[in-house]
Amino acid sequence: MKKISCLIADDEPMALNLIESYVLKTPFLELKAKCNNAIEAMEVLQEHKDIDLFFLDIQMPDLSGLEFSKLLPQNSKVIFTTAFDQYAIDGYKVNALDYLQKPFDYNEFLNSATKARNYFESQQSVSVGKTAEKRTAFFFVKSEYKQIKINFSEILYIEGLKDYVKIFLKDHPKPVLTLMSLKKLEEELPSENFMRIHRSYIITLDKIEAIERNHIVIGNEQIAIAPNYKDALMDYIGGRSL
């Protein structure tokens, strides 16, 4: 398994440096960034979207570790660090992987890090073992503090908006908004059912109603076909034309 990429956020310099030293001496961890607060961590996340594990102090100015954790991508995991044990229950409410109460030594840190490694290894095994049939049913995304179930069969199209995606669903008046890159979502979708036709759009192939010039028609929406995606789409259409 590849190293687990991680970020540390703590407004106490001594704690920040100590956790950094623990990460650097742990062979299966790779430090991507250390930040003095959650705002700085948010900025790092804009450039490094592949961070797996976050060591977050709960009490930080402006934006707490708890609040920041709710903004993270679904596949990220959090280990909270704090001097206040009353926050332990709150940590688990946001699905924290573990909780370290300060001061903690390297052995305690390693136990938590090993728990993270076991989690990611189990996820990797599940991913490798997925069949196409299992992948084409549904998935979950984090939106508005909830995990929303998205059935592949209900997706009309998906729009990318910088660091977010909007998932438009059949018979749903509002799209589902979630923090995720369009590229990441494209990698998870089965290519036999979905196709990217523009830098900002993925469509569900069986929801295409018509093609008008350089646009796909799905319901009341006209979605532009970008020139660099047109050949692949025309090959798909040509193989199903009479």
N, C-alpha and C positions, 0 to 999 in steps of 0.2 A: 504493500500500500504506500502511496505517496505521503510525504509529510503533511501534517495538518497545519494549514496556514492560520495564524492567529493575530489578534489585535488586543492591546492592553489599553484601558482607559482608567485613569485614576488621578485625582487632583492633588494627591499627596506625593511629593517627589520621592520620598524614601520608599514608600510602598510601590510606586511605579518602577523604580530602579530594582527593587528586590524581586518583583515578579518578572521583570525582564531577565534578570540573572537566572531565575528558575527556568524560564522558557529556553534560554540559550544553552543550558546544560542538559536539556531533555531531547534526546536524539530524534524523536518522532514529531517534534514541534518545529515550526518555521515562523519566526517573528516577521510580520509584514509592517507593523507600525506600533508605536507607543504614543499615547495622546494624553494631554493634561486635563481634558474634559470631553464630554459627549459631543459638543458642537464640533470640536476638532476631529473627533472620530467620524462624524457624519461626512465631513469634507473628504477624509481619507477613503471612505466607503464609495464615494462617487467615482474614484479612479481605480479602486481595487475591489471589484464586486465578487471576487472569488475567495474571500476570506471565510474560513469554515467556523472558527471558534473565537469567541469574544470573552476576555476577562474584564468584567465591568465592576467598578466600584459603584455601589448603589447611590450614595450621597455625593453628588457633584453639582456645582453651580449651574444655574440656567436650565439644564436638562438632566434629570437624574438617570442613573443606569437603568432603572425600571422602565422609564418612559422611552429611552433610546432603544431598549431591547424590543419594544413593540413595533419599531420601524424596520427591523432587520428582515432580510429575505427569509423565506420559509425554511430553507435548508441550512440556515446558520444555527449554531448552538451557543448558549451563554453559560458561563460559570461566574456567579456573582461573588464579589469580595467586599466585605464590610466589617466594621468594628461593632455593629449593632445587631444583636441576635434577634431582635423583634422583627427584622426584615426577612427572616428566613421563609416564613410562610408566604409573604408577598412574592418572593423570588420564584417559588414553585408555582404560583398562580399564573405566571407568564411562561411556564414550561421551561424553567431553567434546568440545565443538565446537572448542575451541582451548585453548592454554596460553600464558600470558605470564609470562616470567621477570623478576622485579624486579632492578634498576630498568628500566622500559620507558618509552619516550617516546610522545608522542601518535601519531606515525606508526605505531608498532607496534600501539598500541591500536586505531587506525582500521582497520588491516588485519584485525584480529580481529573488530571490529564489522561490517566489510563482509562478512566471511565469514558472520556471523550473519544479516545482511540477505539475502544470497544464498540461504541455507538457507530462511529463512521465506518468501521470495518463491517458491521452488521448491515448498514445501509448499502454499502458497496456490494455485498453478497446478494442482497435483495435485488439491487439494480441489475447485476450480471445475470441473475436467474429469471428476470422478467421475460415473459413470452410476448409476442406481438398481440396476442388475444387479451392478455391481462392489461397491456398498456392502452388499449383502445376503449376502456370503459369510462374512467373518470380520474380526476385528480383534485387536490385541495389547494387553495391559495389563501394567504392571510389578507383580510380586508376589513377595515373598521373594527379592529380588535376581535375579529372572529375568523374561524377557518371555514371558508365557503367551498362547498362541493361543486365542482364544475363537471358536468357530463359532456363528453366529447360530442355526443349526438345533438346537444343543444347549442353548440357554438356556431354562430353565423360568421363572425370574423373577429380579428383581434387587431387593435391599433396600438402602436408603440408611441409613447410620449416621453422621450428622454429616458428617465430612470423608472418610469411606470409603464404598465400596459392596461388598456381598457378592453375587457372581454365582453363582446356583445352576444347576448343569448336569445334564443327563440322564446317568444312570449314573455320576455322580461323587459319592462319599460326602461330600466336604467342599466348601463353596463357595470360590470364588476371591476373596480379599480384596485390594483395591487402593485406593490413595489417589486419590480422585476424587470430585467431587460428583455426586449423582444427576442434577442438572439438566444438567451437562455431558455425561454419558453419554446422557441422553435426547435431546439435540440431535444426537448422532452416530448414533443408532439409526433405522432406517427406520420411519416412522410406520405403514406398511401392515402391519408385522409386530409392532410393540410398542405398548403403551399404558400410560400412567401411570394408576393407579386409586386412588392414595393418595399423600399427601405423602412416604411412605417406600417406595413399591413401584412397580415397573414390571413388567408381565407380558408374556409372549409369547402373542399372541392365539390361535395354533393349538394351544397347550398347555392351554387351558381345557377342563376335563372337565365341569364343572357350575357353576351359579350357585345358591347356597342363601341365600335372603334377601339379606343385604348382604355376602355373601362369595363370592369366587371359589375354586373347588376345583381345585388342580393337584397331582396325585399325592396325597400324604397331608397336604398343607398347605391350610389355609383362610386366605385373604388378604382382609382387610377392604376393602370398597369405600367410599371417602370420599364424602360427599354431593355435594361440588363436582366430582367426577369421574364421577358415576353416569350423568348424561345422555348423555355421549359414549359410554360403554360400552354403554348400552341402545340407542343408535342403531346401533352396530355389530352388536349381537346381533339387533336387529329386522330389519336388512337381510339377515340370514342365517337367519331363522326360517321354517319352513313352516307 
